[in-house]
């Protein structure tokens, strides 16, 4: 099974460089990367150009002009450009462990999407991690991370968990399987069938709303948050406001209540055909 990895970004070139380097060391090899860029400046293009010279796989940069928060728009445009039947979505501030793509490939099934989580790092540790830490695997050594001020229980637990216990923890986890753009995957045809992302939504909840439409379409979520591990580098969330969160919540409530599978402001701008 070939994979298309969509990495979303906006003006975080240092974080994007660390994230992309994680894909150099994946045990699963048959994939492409598409970078969905919501209008970053030239610094991001330079990082991508430098990375292409290292990558042994296709790397494509999907960009549109910066006209405010339009993440869902560039993601929809990128969805139409993927080459492969299976899509993994993540963010440009999430460094994947070397088995990240392999876990998604192993757990993929027709009629299913996969719901991963993340291990959030504090800012000091996010800055400290180097490309060498990623290459050597130190970035996923819980002892090394604790030595450099990782104190939170949840990321320490997931990173330090013996890999054989990951499926057990995911099976007993009470956390609902949701579509989380930092770590989720599904079949290209299913994402197209529900018309991709709702471009009316702002920051906060647009990924969950996509997952809710997938569920209404009959695609079941499966939890892999203790198996497919990414390190989430710290950053500010300037687009998150009470007004946008309220608007997004209302859209999600309607999707749940009406069990709709189609959004009129997605890939195709039309009502449900």
Protein Blocks (a to p, Z undefined) as FASTA:
>chain_A
ZZddddddehilklmmmmmmmmmmcfblbdcdddddehiafklmmmmmmmmmmpccdcdd
dddddebjakkmmmmmmmmmpfbfbdcdddfkbccdfklmmmmmmmgcghiacddddddd
dfklmmmpcfklmmnommmgmklmmmnopabfklmmmmmpcfklmmmmmmmpmbdcdddf
klccddfklmmmnopaafkbceehjlmmmmmmmmmnopacddfklmmccdddddddfkbc
fklmmmmmmmmmmmmmnopabdfklmbgcddZZ
